[in-house]
Amino acid sequence: MDKRKFGNTSLTIAPVIFGGNVFGWTLDEQASFSILDEFADAGFNAIDTANNYSYWVPGNQGGESETIIGNWLKQKNNRSEIVLMTKVGGGFGGDSKLNTTAAYIIQQAEESLKRLQTDYIDVYQTHYDDEVTPVEETLRAYEELIKAGKVRYIGASNFSPKRLVDSLEASKEHQLPQYSSLQPEYNLYSREKFEKEYRDIALKYNLAVIPYYSLASGFLSGKYQTEDDFNQSARSGGIKEQYWNDRGRKIVEQLQEVADNKRVSVSAVALAWLLAQPTIAAPIASATKAAHIKSFVEASRLRFNSEEIKNLNEASNFYIYE
């Protein structure tokens, strides 16, 4: 499978990153191992997780996803073949708060390394910016971890545009490690915030963009085509409320049309649209069954003609709904 250069790093990744939020949540360890085997066997090599996944599951404390990934890496003995990404700074539910202080980052890095059963993290990302800690303090913590060989590169996720630019400029001014990647919410439905506020920053600083919610919580997977499709589960109600409107219906219809013409899954079309956008290194997507991995493969191979891109862009155009 063709690999893509990851921003300004020496890393190369396959065109879809596995989203590890499902490990310890919708998948137990055995099922997680099976789906990771499918993912790696298909030629993919990048996994994204976080220190607090899957704290929201009753009985969990956070760190379960990293633990499962670490056990899989040990079993397969394939650490050198995997680009491993994890995150720090997010809360663990309840009264826990966002935290990007140096002491916290250093301490959490050690815990993540133990759970992942590895000596180093390829891309260590600020999950959420606490917007209080000076950006230089956060970056100096990463500098310490990089010098110790425990982290190779760093990335940013949920930042305000100003704090992101402040961080990037501080890196240049103080000769500190610079964020190499940006993980925003971005998909065919949720385009406006990224395209208006972050895309130019990503272009200017050569950030590798790795979007989360690439399939809009499953709305862009093809499973929701009619009103009746939202009666499948309690979770579907929230998806319907957020996405099922005139614009959402147009997007789904256009995705289905392209999928039918290309003879691929709707998910593959939605992921391939992201891959066709400037600055996008690879979308993050989760999988719970082999069919999902098949859609990842389809997306990596899919190429659009100008008419298909035009139609997808027009169906998802947010300007006309402002």
C-alpha positions, 0 to 999 in steps of 0.5 A: 500500500502506498504511504504518505509523508507525514508533514515535516517528519520522517514518518510515512503512513498509510492513508487511513489511521485507526481510531483507538477509542473503540478499544475497551469500549465497543471491542474487548481485547480479543475482538480488538486484536482481531480487528487490529490484525485485519488492519495491519494485514491490509497494509495500514500502519498507523494507530491513534489513541489517548491516555484517557480512552475509554474512561467513559465505560462503566468500571473503566478508569482510562488507559484501557485503549493504550493497554490493549494496543500495548498487549497487541504490539507485544503479542505481534512483536511489530512495534517497529512497523507501527506509527503509534500516536497517543494524546495527553491533556484531556480529562478523565471524566467527573471532576477531572480537568484539562491539563497541559502543564509540564509536570503532568505531561511528563508524568502521563507520558511515563504511564502511557509508555508503560501501558503501550509497552514501548520505549517511545511514542511516534507522535505525542499529541496535546489532546485538549489545550487547557488555555491556561498553561503557557505554551512554552511550558508545554513545549518544553515538556515535549522537548524533554521527552524528545531529548530522552528518546521517549517521543519522536514528534508532537501534534496538536488536537483541540486548540483555538486558532490563536493558541495554535499559532502562538504555540507554533510561533513560540517553537520558532522563537525559542527553538522548541519542538514544533507541532507536526500534525493537527487533529481537528474535527473534519468531514463532508458535513463538518467542514466550516470550522476547519476550512475557515479557521484552521486550513490556512494555518495547516498550509502555512506551517506544513501541518499533517492534518489527521481529522477525527469524526471522519465519518461524522459518528457513522452518519457518512457511512451509508447506514442512514438513508431514510427516517426509519434508519435512525430507529436502530439504536438510542445513539441514532437519535443524536445523530439524526438531530445533528445531521439529518436536515436538508444539507445532510440528506443532500450529502448522503444522496451524493455519497450514495450516487458516487459509491454506486458509480464506483462500486465501493462503499459509501464510507470509502467515498467519504474517506476518499473525499478527505484524502483529496483535500489539501493538507490532509495526511490521513483521516482517523476512522474506527472499525469494529468489523472486517467490512470496515477495513475493506472500506479503508482499503477502497478509500486508499485506492479511490480516485475521483474525476473533477465532476465527482469532486464538484458534486460532493463539494456542492452537496456539502457546501455550507455557505448557502446554509449560513 
